[in-house]
Amino acid sequence: MMETTLKYQRGDVDIQVIYDDGALSPIYLGINSAVESFEVNIDRQDIGAVHRMLRSATQTDPNF
């Protein structure tokens, strides 16, 4: 299986997503900053719901 890593950085915030081409493999999400960090493996079948929830949350913010 081929693994892909996506990274985003803004100031001291570092976001990383790691996934492979396996249909059953979870997707790793890591969000780290100087103050705190969060890491989770998300089941692929839940990604659509997570995306909808994040999109809904950002629609109330005029900066998005």
N, C-alpha and C positions, 0 to 999 in steps of 0.2 A: 504494500500500500504506500502511496505517496502522501507525505505530510506537508501541509501548507501552513505557514505562519504569517499572520497579518499584524502589523504594529502601527500604533498611533501614539504620538507624544505631543503634549501641550504643557509647557512649563514643567512642573514636577509630576504631572500625571502621565502615566504610561499604561496604555491599554493594549492587550495582546489577545488574539484569537488564534487558536491552533486547531486544525481539523485535518482529517485524512479523507481519502476517497471511498472509505468503507461506509456503506449505507446505514449500518447499525452503530457505528462509533459515535460517542458523544462529542460535543464541541466544547473545548476548553475556553473559558473566558477569564482573564485576569485583569484586574484594575488596581493599580498601585500608585500611591503618592507618598510624599514625605511623611504624611500624618497617619495614613491607614492603607490597608490593602484588602482586596476581596478576590477570591478565586472560586470558581465553580465549574463543574462539568454539566452541560445542558444536554438533555436528550434531544435528538434531532426532531422528534415529533412535537416538541414544545416550542421550537424556535418561532413558528408563525405566531403563536400567542404572545410570546415575549416581544416580538417585533411590533405587534399591534398595540400592546400596552405601552411600550416606550414611545411609539409614534403619537399615541393619544396624549401622553404626558407632555411631549414637546410642542403640541399644537397650541397649548395655552401660553407658550413663551414666544414673544415676538422676535427673539433672537434666532429662532430656528427656521 
